[in-house]
């Protein structure tokens, strides 16, 4: 799967990490937006990125 349902990869140009204000990378396998600077991964649910630090997982967390 290269893209989540309804997720527009062009949104990456407009979205930034709310923690670090850095760029995000799309991980299609895990359906996440990854901020390597903040060491966080934000979930994409039903095609919508959840850009809340409280909902993000740390990259060290395999969940």
C-alpha positions in Angstrom: 0.0 0.0 0.0 1.6 3.2 -1.1 -1.0 5.6 0.3 -3.6 5.6 3.0 -7.3 5.9 2.2 -7.8 9.5 1.2 -4.3 10.6 2.4 -2.9 13.1 0.0 0.9 12.9 0.0 1.0 16.5 -1.2 -0.1 17.5 2.4 3.5 16.8 3.4 4.5 20.1 1.8 2.2 22.0 4.2 2.5 19.9 7.4 5.3 20.3 9.9 6.0 18.6 13.2 4.2 20.4 16.0 7.0 19.5 18.4 10.2 20.4 16.4 8.6 22.5 13.6 10.7 20.3 11.2 9.8 18.4 8.1 8.0 15.1 8.1 8.5 11.9 6.1 5.7 9.5 5.1 5.9 5.9 6.2 3.4 4.1 4.0 3.9 0.7 5.8 3.0 2.0 9.2 0.7 4.8 8.0 2.6 7.4 9.9 4.2 10.8 9.4 7.7 10.6 10.9 9.7 13.5 12.5 13.2 12.3 12.8 14.2 15.6 14.5 11.6 15.1 17.3 12.0 11.3 17.3 8.2 11.0 16.9 5.8 9.3 14.5 2.3 10.7 14.1 -0.5 8.2 13.1 -2.6 8.6 10.0 -6.2 7.4 10.8 -8.8 7.0 8.0 -6.5 9.1 5.8 -6.2 12.0 8.3 -2.9 12.7 10.0 -3.3 13.1 13.7 -0.8 15.9 14.5 -1.0 15.8 18.3 2.1 15.1 20.3 0.0 13.2 22.8 -1.0 10.8 20.0 2.5 10.3 18.6 4.7 7.4 19.4 8.4 7.7 19.9 10.5 6.1 17.2 12.0 3.8 19.8 8.6 2.4 20.6 7.7 -0.6 18.3 4.0 -0.2 18.8 
